[in-house]
Amino acid sequence: MDERESLAAIYEWLPDTGDDAAVVDDLIFTTDMLHQRTDFPAGTTRYTAGWRAVGASLSDIAAMGADATAAIAVYAAPEFDPDELHAFIEGARDVCELTDSRYVGGDLDQHDEFTVASSAIGHTDSPTLRSTASPGDVVCVTGTLGRTGAALRLFEQDAYERANALFQFEPRVSAGRALAPYVSAMMDSSDGLARSLHQLADASDCGFAIEWDRVPPDETVSELATTDAEEREFGLYTGEDFELVFTISHDRIDAARDASPIPISIVGNVTDRDVMIDDEPLPDRGYTHGR
């Protein structure tokens, strides 16, 4: 089985899975694994790796509309360089501080490839789910999309300082908390906007009709993408921008915008079936481990 087939099987075996994080009473749990080969391009600093690995788990907490409490990580590498290990811890600690949570350590392991397994815990008595979107709602995103695609291009160009800065995204925990009372369904965009919409459609048994011109590009996209096709690749399919994708009724969007600490863009509508962009099918394509 590939990654998606494996996840589908897990959802059948474990009915409590299927959202960005697991809910046990009012606690939110999530875990992620990132690898050197697939997640940390050449030139990624250990500080950025710590930030990004822990930030990915905090993004799952954000998608559930929860407060972030704490995070831990397993750090595995061929050898333990003290400067690299310290930089990793500083990155992990700084991204936690940004979300009013704490980085409280983890474990060490020797491995032939630098690998991080991170986990985060949060709290809410009213989690936001993927399975509650309704036709007639609008679909929105926070912030901008394409930032990671632009960063990957900069890594290819050996522009490491700027690329690392783009890789240090802000998990949308405060936005998730603020939006939770208003949204009908929510998840993060870690797999890309296109795949996120397909995942929401599957979970909620609905469809989407979005418009490319309404998808908000990061300011770096037009600078670094060389064609219109590349701009779409960055904005729709590259993934790992870690913004929030959510559905909401028309009569709540103004209140949600007032509550959100970051800009919100309406990119389309929830429909009865199919996932479309500009009246054409939107491919179910995005980030996968092992790419």
C-alpha positions in Angstrom: 0.0 0.0 0.0 1.1 3.6 -0.6 0.8 6.2 2.1 -2.8 7.2 1.3 -4.0 3.6 1.1 -2.4 2.9 4.4 -4.1 5.9 6.0 -7.4 4.8 4.6 -6.9 1.4 6.2 -6.0 2.9 9.5 -9.1 5.0 9.5 -11.2 1.8 9.2 -9.3 0.0 11.9 -9.2 3.0 14.3 -12.4 5.0 14.2 -11.0 7.7 16.4 -8.6 8.8 13.6 -9.3 10.8 10.5 -8.9 14.4 11.7 -5.7 16.4 12.0 -5.4 15.2 15.6 -7.0 12.7 18.0 -9.5 13.8 20.6 -9.6 12.1 24.0 -12.0 13.8 26.3 -10.9 17.5 26.0 -7.3 16.7 25.2 -5.9 16.9 21.6 -3.0 14.6 20.6 -1.0 14.5 17.4 2.3 13.2 16.1 4.4 13.6 12.9 7.6 12.2 11.4 10.0 14.2 9.1 13.0 12.9 7.3 16.2 14.4 5.8 15.5 13.1 2.3 11.9 14.2 2.0 11.5 17.2 4.4 14.8 18.9 5.0 16.5 20.1 1.7 20.3 20.5 1.6 21.0 23.8 3.4 18.2 23.4 6.1 19.7 24.4 9.4 19.1 22.3 12.5 17.4 25.4 14.0 14.9 25.4 11.1 14.5 21.6 11.4 13.5 21.9 15.1 11.1 24.8 14.3 9.5 23.1 11.3 9.2 19.6 12.9 7.5 20.8 16.0 5.6 23.4 14.1 4.0 20.7 12.0 2.5 19.1 15.1 1.4 22.4 16.5 -0.3 23.1 13.2 -2.4 20.0 13.8 -3.4 21.4 17.1 -4.4 24.7 15.4 -6.6 22.8 12.9 -8.6 21.4 15.8 -9.3 24.9 17.1 -7.4 24.0 20.3 -5.0 25.7 22.7 -1.5 24.3 22.3 0.0 23.0 25.6 3.3 21.3 24.9 5.4 19.4 22.4 8.2 16.8 22.4 10.4 15.3 19.7 12.6 12.3 19.0 15.8 13.5 17.4 17.6 10.8 15.4 20.9 11.3 13.5 24.0 9.5 12.5 25.9 11.4 15.2 25.1 13.9 17.9 26.9 17.2 17.1 26.4 19.4 20.2 26.0 22.6 18.1 23.4 21.0 15.8 21.5 19.5 18.8 21.4 22.8 20.6 20.2 24.6 17.5 17.4 22.1 17.0 16.3 22.6 20.6 16.3 26.4 20.2 14.2 26.1 17.0 11.7 23.8 18.7 11.6 26.0 21.8 11.1 29.2 19.8 8.2 27.9 17.7 6.5 26.7 20.9 6.9 30.1 22.5 5.3 31.6 19.4 2.2 29.6 20.1 2.1 30.0 23.9 3.1 26.4 24.5 6.2 24.7 25.9 8.9 22.5 24.3 9.6 19.9 27.0 12.2 17.6 25.4 11.9 14.1 24.0 14.3 11.4 23.1 17.6 10.7 21.2 18.3 7.9 18.8 21.1 7.1 16.3 19.9 6.6 12.8 21.5 6.6 9.4 19.3 9.5 8.2 18.4 12.6 10.2 14.8 12.0 11.3 12.5 13.8 13.7 9.3 12.4 15.2 7.4 15.2 17.0 4.2 15.2 19.1 2.1 17.9 20.5 -0.8 18.1 23.0 -3.5 20.7 23.2 -6.8 21.4 24.9 -10.4 22.3 23.8 -13.8 21.3 24.8 -15.2 21.9 21.3 -12.8 20.5 18.6 -13.3 21.5 15.0 -13.5 18.5 12.6 -13.2 17.7 8.9 -16.5 15.9 8.7 -19.0 18.8 9.2 -18.8 20.9 6.1 -22.2 21.6 4.5 -23.2 22.6 0.9 -23.9 26.3 0.7 -21.0 27.2 3.0 -18.0 29.1 1.6 -14.5 27.6 1.8 -11.7 29.9 3.1 -7.9 29.8 3.8 -5.8 31.8 6.3 -2.8 33.7 5.2 -1.2 33.0 1.8 -0.2 29.8 -0.1 2.9 28.8 -2.0 5.5 29.8 0.6 7.0 26.4 0.9 7.2 26.0 -2.9 9.1 29.3 -3.1 11.4 28.2 -0.3 12.2 24.9 -2.1 13.2 26.9 -5.2 15.5 29.1 -3.0 17.1 26.0 -1.5 17.8 24.8 -5.1 19.4 28.2 -5.8 21.6 27.8 -2.7 19.9 30.9 -1.2 19.9 29.2 2.2 19.4 32.1 4.6 16.2 33.3 2.9 15.0 29.7 2.3 15.4 28.9 6.0 13.5 32.0 6.9 10.5 30.9 4.7 10.6 27.4 6.2 10.1 28.9 9.7 6.3 29.2 9.3 4.0 30.3 12.1 1.6 27.6 13.3 -1.9 29.1 13.2 -2.8 28.2 16.7 -4.2 31.7 17.6 -6.2 31.8 14.4 -7.5 28.3 14.9 -8.7 29.2 18.4 -10.3 32.5 17.1 -12.0 30.8 14.2 -13.3 27.7 16.0 -16.6 29.2 17.2 -17.5 30.2 13.6 -16.3 27.4 11.3 -18.3 24.4 10.2 -15.2 22.3 9.4 -11.4 22.8 9.4 -8.0 21.3 8.7 -4.5 22.5 7.9 -3.0 22.7 4.4 0.0 20.5 5.1 -0.7 18.3 2.1 -1.5 21.3 -0.2 -4.8 23.1 -0.9 -5.9 20.6 -3.6 -5.4 17.5 -1.4 -6.9 19.2 1.6 -10.1 20.0 -0.3 -10.3 16.3 -1.4 -9.8 15.2 2.2 -12.5 17.5 3.4 -14.8 16.4 0.6 -14.3 12.8 1.6 -14.8 13.4 5.3 -17.9 15.6 4.8 -19.4 13.8 1.8 -19.5 17.1 -0.2 -17.8 18.8 -3.0 -16.0 22.2 -3.7 -16.0 24.7 -6.4 -13.0 27.1 -6.1 -11.6 29.8 -8.2 -7.9 30.1 -8.9 -7.9 33.9 -9.0 -9.2 33.9 -5.4 -6.4 31.7 -4.0 -4.0 34.1 -2.1 -0.4 33.7 -3.3 2.5 34.4 -1.0 4.5 37.4 -2.1 7.4 35.2 -3.0 5.5 33.1 -5.5 5.3 35.5 -8.4 9.0 36.3 -7.9 10.3 32.7 -7.9 7.8 30.8 -10.1 8.8 31.1 -13.7 5.5 30.1 -15.3 1.8 30.2 -14.5 1.9 26.5 -14.2 4.6 26.7 -11.5 2.5 29.3 -9.6 -0.3 26.8 -9.5 2.0 24.1 -8.5 3.3 26.1 -5.5 -0.2 27.3 -4.5 -2.2 24.2 -5.0 0.0 21.1 -4.8 3.4 21.6 -3.1 1.9 21.7 0.4 3.5 22.2 3.7 2.4 25.8 4.0 0.5 24.9 7.2 -2.3 27.4 6.7 -5.8 26.6 7.8 -8.5 25.5 5.3 -12.0 25.8 6.6 -15.7 26.0 5.7 -18.1 28.6 7.2 -21.6 29.8 6.5 -22.0 33.2 4.7 -23.6 34.8 7.7 -20.6 34.1 9.9 -17.7 35.2 7.7 -17.7 38.9 8.8 -17.6 37.9 12.5 -14.8 35.4 11.7 -12.8 38.0 9.9 -13.1 40.4 12.9 -12.0 37.6 15.3 -9.1 36.3 13.2 -5.6 37.6 13.9 -4.6 37.1 10.3 -6.3 37.7 6.9 -8.9 35.3 5.6 -9.6 34.7 1.9 -12.8 33.1 0.5 -11.6 30.8 -2.3 -14.9 29.1 -3.3 -18.0 27.3 -2.2 -19.0 24.0 -0.7 -21.1 22.0 -3.2 -22.9 18.7 -3.2 -20.2 16.7 -5.1 -16.9 16.9 -7.0 -13.9 19.1 -6.3 -13.6 21.7 -9.1 -11.4 24.6 -9.9 -12.7 27.1 -12.5 -15.3 24.6 -13.6 -12.6 21.9 -14.2 -11.8 18.9 -12.0 -9.1 19.7 -9.4 -6.6 16.8 -9.3 -6.3 15.0 -6.0 -2.6 15.6 -5.8 -0.3 17.0 -3.1 2.5 16.3 -0.7 3.3 12.7 0.2 6.1 11.3 2.2 8.7 9.5 0.1 8.3 11.8 -2.8 
